[in-house]
Amino acid sequence: MTIKRSILLTLFLWLSLGSYAQQVLRPWEGIRQKSRVRMWHYAPDSENTRGVGIIILPGGSYHHLGIRNEGHDVAARLSHEGYDAFVLRYSTGMYGNAYPVMMEDIQRAFMLVKENAAAYGINPHRVGVMGFSAGGHLAGWMGTYYDTNYLALYGLDPRLSLRPYFVAMIYPVVSMEDGLAHRKSRRNLLPAGHSPSLVRSLSLEKNVRNDMPPVFLVTCRDDHVVDPDNSIHYSRALREQDIPHRFVLYPEGGHGFGYSPDSGNETARVWMDEFLEWMENMN
């Protein structure tokens, strides 16, 4: 990417944050009291739309959310490429939340987007999910447990399947098992007095099913926050179940870089192009 193009794209992204987020949704309005969960919709130009929705889950160790570089910046680029992007501010440990509250949030987000797909101009069967770090774990969880109704507690019964069109996991937390888990994410996700069976059920590498959606997986060898073995083990488990997936293992890039076209971190610039190419081959 030339310097001039990088500057222009960066300018576009910053302008997009103010002009492209056309709608702020409250997924739990009238259902949960005093919910902080919000979802920002970035709609593409009507002439450029692909009819595909992508729900974006920022990371933050299930404690907080890096919602700018792992949410809004990502959504702005995706909407520029013709995708309807939805940034979900899901529940986190900072506000006293633990499993299964954030799982309820992502299922509710899928239900809301799919059941209003006609209004957004998207295909209800082409709604995928992209998550970063702990958000990557939540995205992967959705790819496995989409047909377990966590919304029944609220009297909700989705009319459409909540199965994602695809799952994209960027430097993700995958396992909750000792020796592999990102301890801070595990500490914030798991409730007090949790059982060993819950740890296993939330260790995604141990729960890959043979009817999962396709997976796009990215991590870096020099990630010193979330062990890259999380992704390596997950890729192996996907391969064993013959799940179509693309695993990109960069030599450098670290962790938490999100998407930044003008970053000095090359991986923060180029992984999006890999993803978009993968999407073109899916469509």
Secondary structure as GFF3:
##gff-version 3
##sequence-region A 1 283
A	DSSP	alpha_helix	3	19	.	.	.	ID=ss1
A	DSSP	beta_strand	21	25	.	.	.	ID=ss2
A	DSSP	beta_strand	38	42	.	.	.	ID=ss3
A	DSSP	beta_strand	53	57	.	.	.	ID=ss4
A	DSSP	pi_helix	68	72	.	.	.	ID=ss5
A	DSSP	alpha_helix	73	80	.	.	.	ID=ss6
A	DSSP	beta_strand	84	89	.	.	.	ID=ss7
A	DSSP	three_ten_helix	93	95	.	.	.	ID=ss8
A	DSSP	alpha_helix	101	115	.	.	.	ID=ss9
A	DSSP	alpha_helix	117	120	.	.	.	ID=ss10
A	DSSP	beta_strand	127	132	.	.	.	ID=ss11
A	DSSP	alpha_helix	134	145	.	.	.	ID=ss12
A	DSSP	three_ten_helix	152	154	.	.	.	ID=ss13
A	DSSP	beta_strand	167	170	.	.	.	ID=ss14
A	DSSP	alpha_helix	183	189	.	.	.	ID=ss15
A	DSSP	alpha_helix	196	201	.	.	.	ID=ss16
A	DSSP	three_ten_helix	204	206	.	.	.	ID=ss17
A	DSSP	beta_strand	215	220	.	.	.	ID=ss18
A	DSSP	alpha_helix	229	240	.	.	.	ID=ss19
A	DSSP	beta_strand	245	250	.	.	.	ID=ss20
A	DSSP	alpha_helix	266	282	.	.	.	ID=ss21
###
